[in-house]
Structure formats: C-alpha cells, structure tokens
Amino acid sequence: MHGFPHGYASGWYQVGWSGEFGPGAVVPLRYFEKDLVCFRTESGDLRISDAFCLHFGAHLGYGGKVEGDCIVCPFHGWKWDAEGRNVDIPYSDPERMKLQIKHWPVAEVDGLVLMWFGANGEAPTWDPPRMLPEGADHLTDFWPVYPDTCHVWPGLRFPPQVATENSGDAAHFHYVHGAASVPDVEEWSEGEHWFTTGFKVTFGGHAPTTWATPNGPVDGRIVTTCHGMGLAAGRIESFDLVYTLASTTPIDRHTSDHRATVWVPKVRGDGSKLDESVRDRWARQQTTQHVADFPVWENMTYIAKPPFAATEVKSFHALRRWIEGQYSNSGGAA
C-alpha cells in the first residue's frame, strides 16, 4: 500500500469479539499508534484504557489483573477503577495525587467489541451501529460468531480507506472473487456517518446446484453499509439471508488489523434448520473472499482522481466524496 494521503477518521472501530474477553480478562491492544489495555470487570463491563500505569510505566496488559471493577498494576499493585481513577496504593494514600488514566468509549454490539476513536480527542458524536436488523438477536437467531464464524488478520499493510472503497466496487466481484458476471449497481445512498451500496447478483451462477443455492441459481443482492471508515457491514440476500462485517482498525498509518465476521442464521431460506456444516461453509467462503483481496490491497497505490468507467462514475464519485467528508468532519485528522 502506497501514498494514501489521509490520517485517521473519527468513528467506531472493532477491536475484537465479546467472546474473546471472558470474566476477568486483561488483553493488551495497540491501535492508532497507542498502547491500550482492554479488561472485563467482575460485574461484566468491558473497559479500554491507556495501557501504562502512571506510577512507573508498567503495561497493565501484561500481568495486570482484575479485582472487582478495577485493574491492578503488576509492578507495584496500584489499583485503577473502571473510570481510570487511582483508588488504591497498597502502601500509601492515593488521594494526594488524584491520578486518572485515560479511558476510551467502548460498546458491545451484536457480539462485537467496538471502540470509539476521536481524531481530535472528541467524545462519540454518533451511536455505535448495529450490524443486524432491529429485533434480531445475535445469540438466538444466529449461530454464535466467536470463535466459529469470525477471523482476524493482524498487521496487514493497508489503511481502512482501502476496504471502504472496496465496498462500492462492483467489478472486482467478478475479477477477484470469481462471480459469474459483474454485478449491477442498483442503488447508493448516504448519511453523515454511513454510506450504502446495493448490487444485483446471481448466486450459484456457475453450477445447477451448490451448498449455498441447493435449488439452483438465485437472483439476489449484496448490500453493504459503511459505518464511518472502519466498519463495512454486509447483507447477503440469497437462498440464506446472511449478515457480514469487514472491519479494519489501524495500528498505525501503514498497518491495520482486519477482521471478518459472519452472522449465519439458524434457519435456512426454506424454513429448514441450517446445520453446522453449512454454517462452516459460509464462514470459510467469506474468509476466502477476504483473503483474495489482500494481495491487491497491500500493494496498491492511491490514485487521487481515478478515470472511472462510465458504469461506475456516479456511485464511485459519491463514495469518494463521502469518504473525504469523514476526514474533514474529523478535522482533517493527521
């Protein structure tokens, strides 16, 4: 990846799945060039804070432990509460210094762990988005995503913008992912913090029957909504109705962790039970699709004014304008 001009855009970014962070979990993270620690309190709340103890600089993610709603430093036992306040020094009085470690807004949505990053230090300006429709429950209506229908690729060489632009690219479905034909762009629309693109697709066009289209090819749709620059939520309308997420969270300006999540329904399109073998096929199929993109994403360069083809110019111009807006609304984050 070369030459992408922007820094970081404010928004919600994925840092993991809820199932990764069991009771008392303490996990080191590094995003946006910052060392962080994520921990789950004994009451079940998830917290993300700056990683280093303000006393002597120990990393709380390595050897730190949870006590109640606090995280305890492994070096000298200083205790920091769920808001980052120093509430205990085992051998002294913490009140004298009134220290507080920075905490980051965190939300658990549909089995995901999302963190808010404000490019200028601002608090969240919009709510964490849901990836599933209102009324759907990720635990009862779908197979659990962690660990069976999700995957993370750490430290890949591209920024979130690459994956965001990919969400509006109809032609690459044929040339990169092997679709029988180039999908038709049916619609695109946008809001301040989201951009949606809908493609008309024929699923199973290569064969009379497949595991995903047991009754033959299906005319369907792929609808992708980007929520800010880090989350590209998909809806695959085929024989099965499957929801997906491609998330890209920057470690620094040049590398990101990329994650795939697939919400596979427990019931198929004809009302029959969707068993584990089909669930696993959906998960593998989506993982394979992500991997197919990486050689392009990691080695491409940024073209400021691409010569868009006639069939893509309107939708891509709209997407590029929206992307520029995400950075400008973040104060031109550098």
C-alpha positions in Angstrom: 0.0 0.0 0.0 1.4 3.3 -1.0 0.6 7.0 -0.9 -2.8 7.2 0.9 -2.9 10.8 2.0 -5.1 10.8 5.0 -4.6 10.2 8.7 -7.3 8.8 10.9 -11.0 9.5 10.8 -13.2 9.7 13.9 -15.6 6.8 14.4 -16.3 3.4 15.8 -13.7 0.6 15.2 -13.7 -3.0 16.0 -11.1 -4.3 18.5 -12.4 -7.9 18.9 -15.4 -10.0 19.7 -17.2 -10.2 23.1 -16.4 -13.9 23.4 -12.7 -13.1 23.4 -13.0 -11.2 26.7 -14.2 -13.5 29.4 -14.7 -12.6 33.0 -11.6 -11.0 34.4 -9.9 -10.9 31.0 -6.9 -8.5 30.6 -5.8 -8.1 27.0 -3.2 -5.7 25.6 -4.1 -3.8 22.4 -2.3 -1.4 20.1 -4.4 0.9 17.8 -4.0 4.4 16.4 -0.3 4.3 17.5 -1.4 4.0 21.1 -0.8 1.2 23.6 -4.1 0.2 25.2 -5.5 -2.4 27.6 -8.9 -4.0 27.5 -10.3 -5.6 30.6 -13.6 -7.0 31.7 -14.7 -6.2 35.3 -16.1 -8.7 37.7 -19.5 -7.1 37.1 -19.2 -7.9 33.4 -18.5 -4.4 32.0 -15.8 -4.1 29.3 -13.3 -1.2 29.6 -10.5 0.1 27.4 -7.8 2.4 28.8 -4.4 3.7 28.0 -2.0 0.8 28.8 0.6 2.3 31.0 0.4 2.8 34.8 1.1 6.4 35.6 3.3 5.4 38.5 6.3 3.8 36.9 5.0 3.0 33.4 4.3 -0.7 33.6 2.0 -2.0 30.9 -1.3 -3.1 32.6 -2.0 -5.6 29.8 1.0 -7.8 30.7 0.5 -9.2 34.2 -2.3 -6.9 35.3 -5.3 -8.4 36.9 -8.9 -7.5 37.6 -10.2 -7.1 41.1 -13.8 -6.1 41.3 -14.3 -3.3 38.8 -10.6 -2.3 38.9 -7.4 -3.3 37.1 -4.3 -3.8 39.3 -0.8 -2.9 38.1 1.6 -5.9 38.1 4.5 -3.8 39.2 3.5 -2.1 42.5 -0.1 -3.1 43.0 -1.6 0.3 42.2 -5.3 -0.1 41.6 -7.3 1.8 38.8 -11.1 1.8 38.8 -13.5 1.4 35.8 -13.2 5.1 35.1 -9.4 5.1 35.2 -9.1 6.7 38.7 -6.3 5.6 41.0 -8.3 4.3 44.0 -5.7 2.3 45.9 -1.9 2.4 46.6 -1.3 -0.6 48.9 1.4 1.2 50.8 0.2 4.8 50.7 -2.7 7.2 50.2 -3.9 7.7 46.6 -5.9 10.8 47.4 -3.0 13.1 47.5 -2.3 12.8 43.7 -5.7 12.2 42.2 -4.4 10.4 39.2 -6.5 9.2 36.3 -5.7 7.0 33.3 -7.5 7.9 30.0 -10.4 5.6 29.2 -11.8 5.1 25.7 -15.5 4.7 24.9 -16.4 1.0 24.3 -19.6 -0.7 23.2 -20.6 -4.4 22.7 -22.9 -4.8 19.7 -24.1 -8.0 18.1 -21.2 -9.9 19.6 -18.6 -7.3 18.6 -16.4 -5.1 20.7 -16.3 -1.6 19.3 -14.1 1.3 20.4 -14.6 5.0 19.7 -11.7 6.9 18.3 -12.0 10.7 18.3 -9.3 12.1 15.9 -9.3 15.3 18.0 -10.0 13.7 21.3 -13.7 14.2 21.0 -16.4 12.0 22.6 -18.6 9.9 20.4 -20.7 12.0 18.1 -22.9 9.1 16.9 -24.1 5.9 18.4 -22.4 2.6 17.8 -24.1 0.9 14.8 -25.9 -2.4 14.8 -24.9 -4.9 12.1 -28.1 -6.9 12.4 -31.7 -5.7 11.8 -33.8 -4.3 14.7 -35.5 -7.1 16.5 -32.8 -9.7 15.6 -30.8 -11.3 18.4 -27.3 -12.4 17.6 -27.4 -15.3 20.1 -30.9 -16.8 19.4 -31.4 -16.1 15.7 -27.9 -16.7 14.5 -25.0 -19.1 15.3 -22.5 -17.5 17.8 -19.9 -15.7 15.8 -16.9 -16.3 18.2 -14.9 -18.4 17.5 -16.5 -20.3 14.7 -17.6 -17.7 12.1 -15.0 -15.0 12.5 -11.4 -14.4 11.8 -8.7 -11.8 12.4 -5.6 -11.0 10.2 -3.2 -8.8 12.2 -0.8 -6.2 10.9 -1.8 -6.1 7.2 -0.4 -3.3 5.1 -3.3 -1.1 4.2 -5.5 1.6 5.9 -9.3 1.4 6.4 -10.0 3.5 3.3 -8.9 0.6 1.1 -11.6 -1.7 2.5 -14.2 1.2 2.5 -13.7 1.9 -1.2 -13.8 -1.8 -1.9 -17.4 -1.9 -0.6 -18.6 0.1 -3.6 -16.6 -1.8 -6.3 -18.9 -3.9 -8.4 -16.4 -5.1 -11.0 -14.0 -6.7 -8.6 -16.6 -9.3 -7.6 -16.0 -10.9 -11.0 -12.3 -10.4 -11.4 -11.1 -11.0 -7.8 -13.9 -13.2 -6.3 -15.0 -15.2 -9.2 -18.6 -14.1 -9.6 -20.2 -15.3 -12.8 -20.6 -11.8 -14.0 -20.1 -8.2 -12.9 -22.9 -7.2 -10.6 -25.2 -4.3 -11.4 -25.1 -1.3 -9.1 -28.8 -0.9 -8.1 -28.5 1.9 -5.6 -26.4 4.0 -3.3 -27.3 6.4 -0.6 -25.6 8.2 2.2 -25.9 9.9 5.6 -23.5 11.8 7.6 -21.9 8.7 9.1 -22.9 5.9 6.7 -22.8 5.0 3.0 -24.8 2.2 1.5 -24.3 0.4 -1.9 -26.6 -2.3 -3.3 -25.6 -4.8 -6.0 -27.8 -7.1 -8.0 -26.1 -10.5 -8.1 -26.8 -14.0 -9.4 -25.7 -16.5 -6.8 -24.7 -20.0 -7.9 -24.4 -19.0 -11.5 -21.6 -21.5 -12.2 -23.5 -24.7 -11.3 -27.0 -26.1 -11.3 -26.9 -26.6 -7.6 -24.5 -25.6 -4.8 -24.4 -25.9 -1.0 -25.5 -22.2 -0.8 -28.1 -22.5 -3.6 -29.4 -26.0 -3.3 -32.4 -25.3 -5.6 -30.3 -23.7 -8.3 -29.1 -20.2 -9.1 -30.7 -17.4 -7.1 -31.1 -13.8 -8.2 -30.2 -11.8 -5.1 -28.5 -8.8 -3.7 -25.4 -7.7 -1.8 -26.0 -4.6 0.3 -23.0 -3.0 2.1 -23.2 -0.2 4.5 -20.1 1.5 5.7 -20.4 3.0 9.2 -17.5 5.5 9.3 -14.2 4.4 7.9 -13.7 1.2 10.0 -16.9 -0.9 9.6 -18.3 -2.3 6.3 -21.5 -4.2 7.2 -22.9 -6.5 4.5 -26.3 -8.2 3.9 -26.2 -11.2 1.5 -29.7 -11.8 0.2 -29.7 -15.2 -1.4 -31.3 -18.6 -0.5 -30.0 -17.9 3.0 -30.0 -14.4 4.5 -26.5 -13.8 5.9 -25.0 -10.8 7.5 -21.3 -9.9 7.5 -18.8 -7.4 8.7 -15.5 -6.4 7.3 -13.7 -4.3 9.9 -10.4 -2.5 9.5 -8.8 -0.9 12.5 -5.5 0.9 12.1 -2.5 0.1 14.2 -0.6 3.0 12.6 -0.7 4.9 9.3 0.5 1.9 7.3 -0.8 -1.2 9.0 -4.2 -2.4 10.3 -5.9 -5.4 11.9 -8.6 -6.7 9.6 -11.5 -8.8 10.8 -14.3 -10.8 9.2 -17.5 -11.7 11.0 -20.3 -13.8 9.6 -23.8 -14.0 11.2 -25.2 -17.2 9.8 -28.9 -17.8 10.6 -30.0 -20.9 12.3 -32.9 -21.3 9.8 -32.5 -21.5 6.0 -34.5 -19.7 3.4 -36.9 -22.6 3.0 -37.5 -22.8 6.8 -35.3 -25.9 7.4 -32.6 -26.0 10.0 -29.2 -24.6 9.0 -26.7 -27.1 10.4 -23.1 -26.6 11.4 -21.7 -27.9 8.1 -23.5 -25.2 6.2 -22.5 -22.6 8.9 -18.9 -23.6 8.5 -19.1 -23.4 4.7 -20.5 -19.8 5.0 -17.7 -18.9 7.3 -15.0 -20.4 5.1 -16.5 -18.8 2.0 -16.4 -15.4 3.5 -12.9 -15.8 4.9 -11.7 -16.9 1.5 -13.2 -13.8 -0.1 -11.3 -11.5 2.3 -8.0 -13.3 1.7 -8.5 -12.9 -2.1 -8.5 -9.1 -1.7 -5.3 -8.8 0.4 -2.6 -9.1 -2.4 -4.3 -6.1 -4.1 -4.9 -4.1 -1.0 -1.4 -4.5 0.4 0.3 -3.5 -2.8 -1.9 -0.8 -4.4 -1.2 2.9 -4.6 -3.6 5.8 -4.1 -5.0 7.4 -7.3 -6.4 10.8 -6.3 -8.6 11.2 -9.4 -9.3 7.7 -10.9 -10.5 7.6 -14.5 -13.8 5.8 -13.5 -15.6 3.8 -16.1 -19.0 5.1 -17.3 -20.8 2.4 -15.3 -19.1 3.3 -12.0 -18.5 7.0 -12.2 -21.6 8.2 -10.4 -21.5 5.8 -7.5 -17.8 6.0 -7.0 -17.8 9.8 -7.1 -20.4 9.8 -4.4 -18.4 7.3 -2.3 -15.2 9.3 -2.7 -17.0 12.5 -1.7 -18.4 10.8 1.4 -15.0 9.4 2.3 -13.4 12.8 2.1 -16.2 14.1 4.4 -15.3 11.5 7.0 -11.8 13.0 7.2 -12.9 16.6 7.0 -15.5 16.1 9.7 -12.7 14.7 11.9 -10.8 18.0 11.5 -8.6 16.7 8.7 -7.1 14.3 11.2 -3.4 13.8 10.8 
